[in-house]
Amino acid sequence: MKKRSLNFRDYFLKDVNPVIRFLIISDTVIMGAAGLLGPIFAIFVEDYIVGGNEAVAGIAAAIYLFTKSLMQIPVAHMIDRIKGEWDDYWLMFIFSILIALIPLAYLFINTPWQLYIVQFFLGLFTAFTFPTYMALFTRHIDKKKEGTEWGVYFTLVDLTSAAFAAVGGYIAATEGFAILIWTVVIISFFGSLLLWPIKPYIKK
């Protein structure tokens, strides 16, 4: 009789191929870093943006989501038309680095329009990472373990984001938003560098 329960080793990525392993670890770190700031972003807008309030925070979030949603289909179409995975990998890696660095802009802006511009570029950069990440994950996922590996991915990302959300609120309250933003940048940058070990496995 086949074993029906999930092997506990899967949660530690023991029986996963290297590409999937590093994709999951990288995104877990990056999304965890985003979780530091995400839940209290509206408080940052209210405290550090002139005229910042709930409406400004809502518009900023809408600009990010609208830009990401509008641009990721053309990006996905572009990478599908180019043979091989080399373009997918480099777009994912480069724009992951850019996403990691863009929170630094929050340290220098103080008007709603500046915030909206930053959110536009954040959405644009994310539009390049999302379809390329999904394309590589789909191609390299282990056969007959598709559900398991996607399940492990979402479980680890969600648990890390939840834990980091609590930590982010504590850092902002005790150390201030500047320290929090630098923490987000450093952790995100490290998460992006975890994509580098995938390079030898990418098909040119």
C-alpha positions in Angstrom: 0.0 0.0 0.0 1.3 3.4 -0.9 2.0 5.9 1.8 -0.6 8.6 1.7 0.8 11.0 4.4 3.3 13.8 3.6 6.9 12.9 4.2 8.1 15.2 7.0 11.4 15.5 5.1 9.6 17.5 2.4 9.1 20.4 4.8 12.9 20.6 5.1 13.3 20.3 1.3 15.4 17.1 1.7 13.9 15.3 -1.3 13.6 18.3 -3.7 15.7 19.1 -6.7 18.2 22.0 -6.2 16.3 24.5 -8.4 13.1 24.1 -6.5 14.9 24.1 -3.2 16.6 27.4 -3.8 13.6 28.9 -5.4 11.5 28.1 -2.3 14.2 29.2 0.1 14.9 32.5 -1.8 11.2 33.4 -2.0 10.6 32.5 1.7 13.4 34.9 2.7 12.2 37.7 0.3 8.5 37.4 1.2 9.4 37.2 4.9 11.3 40.5 4.5 8.3 42.1 2.8 6.2 40.9 5.7 8.3 43.1 8.0 6.9 46.3 6.5 3.7 45.2 4.7 1.3 45.1 7.6 2.4 48.5 9.0 2.9 50.2 5.7 -0.1 52.5 6.3 1.4 53.7 9.6 4.6 54.6 7.7 2.6 56.6 5.2 0.8 58.5 7.9 3.9 59.3 9.9 6.4 60.1 7.1 4.5 61.3 4.1 3.3 64.9 4.2 -0.5 64.7 4.0 -0.3 60.9 4.3 -3.4 59.1 5.5 -5.5 56.0 4.8 -6.4 57.2 1.3 -2.8 57.8 0.3 -1.8 54.4 1.5 -4.7 52.8 -0.4 -3.8 54.6 -3.6 -0.2 53.6 -3.2 -1.2 49.9 -2.8 -3.5 50.2 -5.8 -0.8 51.6 -8.0 1.5 48.7 -7.1 -1.1 46.1 -7.8 -2.4 47.7 -10.9 1.1 48.1 -12.4 2.1 44.5 -11.5 -1.2 43.1 -12.9 -1.1 45.1 -16.1 2.6 44.4 -17.0 3.1 40.7 -16.0 1.1 39.3 -18.9 3.3 41.0 -21.6 6.4 39.9 -19.6 5.1 36.4 -19.5 4.4 36.4 -23.2 7.9 37.7 -23.9 9.7 35.0 -21.9 7.5 32.3 -23.5 8.6 33.4 -27.0 12.3 33.2 -26.2 13.7 29.7 -26.2 15.5 28.4 -23.2 15.5 29.5 -19.6 18.5 31.9 -19.6 16.3 34.9 -20.1 13.9 33.8 -17.4 16.7 33.3 -14.9 18.4 36.6 -15.5 15.2 38.7 -15.5 14.2 37.0 -12.2 17.6 37.5 -10.6 18.2 41.1 -11.7 14.7 42.4 -10.9 14.8 40.5 -7.5 17.9 42.6 -6.7 16.1 45.8 -7.7 13.1 44.9 -5.6 15.3 44.3 -2.7 16.9 47.8 -3.0 13.8 49.8 -3.8 12.6 50.2 -0.2 15.6 52.5 0.3 13.6 55.1 -1.6 11.2 55.2 1.3 14.0 56.9 3.4 14.1 59.9 1.0 10.5 60.5 -0.1 8.1 62.8 1.8 5.2 63.5 -0.6 2.4 61.3 -1.9 3.5 61.7 -5.6 7.0 60.5 -4.7 5.4 57.5 -3.0 3.2 56.8 -6.0 6.3 56.8 -8.3 8.1 54.3 -6.0 5.1 52.1 -5.9 4.9 52.2 -9.7 8.4 51.0 -10.1 7.9 48.3 -7.4 5.0 47.0 -9.3 6.9 47.1 -12.6 9.9 45.2 -11.1 7.6 42.6 -9.6 5.9 42.1 -12.9 9.3 40.8 -14.2 9.9 38.5 -11.3 6.6 36.9 -10.9 6.1 35.1 -14.3 9.8 34.3 -14.6 9.8 32.7 -11.1 6.6 30.7 -11.9 8.0 29.6 -15.3 11.2 28.2 -13.7 9.3 26.6 -10.8 6.8 24.9 -13.2 9.6 23.5 -15.5 11.7 22.1 -12.7 9.1 20.8 -10.3 9.6 17.2 -9.4 7.1 14.9 -11.2 4.4 13.4 -9.1 5.2 15.8 -6.3 3.7 19.0 -7.9 1.0 19.4 -5.2 3.5 18.6 -2.4 6.1 21.1 -3.5 3.6 23.9 -4.2 2.1 23.2 -0.8 5.4 23.3 0.9 6.2 26.6 -0.9 3.0 28.4 0.3 3.3 26.9 3.8 6.9 28.1 4.3 6.2 31.5 2.7 3.0 32.1 4.8 4.6 31.0 8.1 7.6 33.2 7.6 5.6 36.2 6.5 3.4 35.8 9.6 6.4 35.6 12.0 8.2 38.5 10.3 5.0 40.7 10.5 5.1 40.5 14.3 8.9 41.2 14.3 8.4 44.2 11.9 5.9 45.9 14.2 8.3 45.4 17.1 11.3 46.9 15.3 9.3 49.9 14.0 8.0 50.6 17.6 11.4 50.2 19.3 14.0 51.2 16.7 12.1 53.3 14.2 11.2 52.9 10.5 14.7 53.7 9.2 16.1 50.6 10.9 13.2 48.6 9.8 13.6 49.6 6.2 17.3 48.8 6.3 16.5 45.4 7.8 14.0 44.7 4.9 16.6 45.7 2.3 19.4 43.5 3.8 17.2 40.4 4.2 15.7 40.9 0.7 19.1 41.3 -0.9 20.3 38.1 0.8 17.2 36.3 -0.4 17.9 37.5 -3.9 21.4 36.2 -3.8 20.1 32.7 -2.9 18.9 32.6 -6.6 22.6 32.5 -7.7 23.1 28.7 -7.0 20.4 27.9 -9.5 22.4 29.3 -12.4 24.3 26.0 -13.2 21.0 24.2 -13.7 19.5 26.7 -16.1 19.1 25.6 -19.7 20.5 28.1 -22.2 
